[in-house]
Amino acid sequence: MTEGYCVKCKSKREMSEAKEVTMKGKGGTERRAMKGKCPMCSTTMFRIMGAKK
């Protein structure tokens, strides 16, 4: 599982239903991110990740 920050709860939590997505970045590049839900309040959570190596 991946840890992310929940804005609604104002704390770090383990994401449930986490999956990797791509987001638009500057200069037409793509950025990797994890998207999931907060297990306490069901708010959508994001965690931006580094480039693949």
C-alpha positions as a printed Julia matrix, in Angstrom:
53×3 Matrix{Float64}:
   0.0    0.0     0.0
   1.04   3.58   -0.57
   0.98   6.37    1.95
  -0.48   9.76    1.0
  -1.7   12.95    2.65
  -5.42  13.4     3.21
  -6.34  17.09    2.98
  -9.67  16.59    4.73
  -8.27  14.61    7.71
  -5.02  16.64    7.69
  -2.86  13.55    8.24
  -0.86  10.91    6.38
  -2.69   7.65    5.81
  -2.37   4.48    3.77
  -4.39   4.79    0.54
  -7.04   2.2    -0.17
  -7.79   1.25   -3.8
  -4.44   2.79   -4.84
  -3.49   2.7    -8.52
  -0.81   4.38  -10.62
  -1.95   7.16  -12.98
  -0.2    9.69  -15.22
  -0.74  13.44  -14.96
   0.19  16.25  -17.31
   3.41  18.04  -16.41
   5.2   21.15  -17.59
   6.47  21.2   -21.16
   4.12  18.44  -22.34
   5.76  15.79  -20.16
   3.92  13.22  -18.09
   4.27  12.74  -14.33
   3.59   9.56  -12.41
   1.24   9.66   -9.44
  -0.66   7.3    -7.16
  -4.39   7.89   -6.77
  -6.49   6.3    -4.05
  -9.06   6.9    -1.35
  -8.72   7.78    2.33
  -9.9    4.78    4.41
 -11.46   7.1     7.04
 -13.38   9.7     5.01
 -13.29   8.34    1.39
 -11.72  11.55    0.04
  -9.6   11.13   -3.12
  -5.87  11.24   -2.32
  -2.88  11.81   -4.63
   0.84  11.22   -4.23
   3.18  12.49   -6.95
   6.02  10.06   -7.6
   9.45  10.38   -9.18
  10.39   9.48  -12.72
  10.86   5.83  -13.67
  14.45   4.65  -13.62
